[in-house]
Amino acid sequence: MTITDIRDAILTGETAEVGALPVPEAYRGVTVHADEVAMFDGIPSRDKDPRKSLHVDEVPTPEPGPGEALIAVMASAINYNTVWTSIFEPIPTFKFLQRYGKLSPLAKRHDQPYHVVGSDAAGVVLRTGPGVHRWKPGDQVVAHCLNVELEGPDGHNDTMLDSDQRIWGFETNFGGLAELALVKANQLMPKPDHLTWEEAACPGLVNSTAYRQLVTTNGANMKQGDVVLIWGASGGLGSYATQFALNGGAIPVCVVSSPEKAEIVRRMGAELVIDRNAEGYRFWKDENTQDPKEWQRFGARIRELTGGEDPDIVFEHPGRETFGASVYAARKGGTIVTCASTSGYLHQYDNRYLWMNLKRIIGSHFANYRESWEANRLIAKGLIHPTLSKTYPMTETGQAALDVHRNAHQGKVGVLCLAPEEGLGVRDAEKRSKHIDRINLFRGA
């Protein structure tokens, strides 16, 4: 028996039979190598090429331990954490694996000289470890990326606060850009029946992150009528934030970087759009000096679009490049909710605009299981839709990561793992037909 037998059983609809098939001793996964972490030394971040550092290797199959599951991955997707992993920034992820490996003999398995990456997956449960009762072999699932131990008290109100909370496939090994993946059972959620494997794989991380960051009381607690400034509104995070704002009765002000991206968000239903490149905003005079006049010009443009209103909420994730403008632009008493910092972690802003105007900065990181489940439920009900624009085979994951690194993409970039082609895995064609235009909105963009 090989991995091909497992794939064929899934493709023929015999998913209930996969539990009876032997699990192969090895599988193919997208990896970075510990002996290559210095390969980009001295090269500017923007010029580091994931195609050189991401490999497709055959690696040993881990045995699921207590509370864990092994899944056959039909499709996965690229997130910015895979870009960070591939260029070994801000630190090589092997430091995360080493730290995790010290936690327990079970965690020691993750400390390897290779790192199988990826924080999204859609597939089928193959095996479950001791103590797993809710999921069984053959279940069609998607995986969210919160890996949490929950042995201490801190995580039992909000699992994101657990002292041993990690992002699967970034701070742990055996991630989703592979033929098989090892997950905690409490990462699993039902695959939406009306989506293909690649469509179902792409919302996980970004959809859950945007849901917590914007909608819940752990984030900005958005309400009807809120003006929400959304950076990168056609990208991985922003495309879901835009949908949540529109669905929740808020008023999104969508910031994009090209006419094509502006057109995408308008087709999503957004009416207030700023093409930051076309309008020439330059928030930094040089590497060390911001330009408050550009913040003011940007704020005036927002008020022009909204009829004189400043944003109640700023959905922040670019970080260093935009954060000064975000703090300035938020209304008095407004909220800047931030994650990711894809343009740099060292934020600078003028604190007078924060303290004297009673604004708040909220840090938001991924989502807990409940939030992820609710975000996935909205996908399954056809109220939020995947924003998949392009899909690559697993052998071209490096190119997929380069697209995201260079912002040469819209929405999400998918990766086929065991699925031999796009378009497979739909079990509810009737529901799909109702939403097909929205499902395909980002395709080819």
Secondary structure, 3 states (H helix, E strand, C coil): CCHHHHHHHHHCCCHHHHHHCCCCCEEEEEEEEHHHCCCCCCCCHHHCCHHHHCEEEEEECCCCCCCEEEEEEEEEECCHHHHHHHHCCCCCCHHHHHHHHCCCCCHHHHCCCEEECCCCEEEEEEEECCCCCCCCCCCEEEECCEEECCCCCHHHCCHHHCCCEEECCCCCCCCCCECEEEEEHHHEEECCCCCCHHHHHCCHHHHHHHHHHHHCCCCCCCCCCCEEEECCCCCCCHHHHHHHHHHCCCEEEEEECCHHHHHHHHHHCCCEEEECCCCCCCCEEECCEECHHHHHHHHHHHHHHHCCCCCCEEEECCCCCCHHHHHHHCCCCCEEEECCCCCCCCCCCCHHHHHCCCCEEEECCCCCHHHHHHHHHHHHCCCCCCCEEEEEEHHHHHHHHHHHHCCCCCCEEEEECCCCCCCCCCCCHHHHHHHHHHHCCCCCC
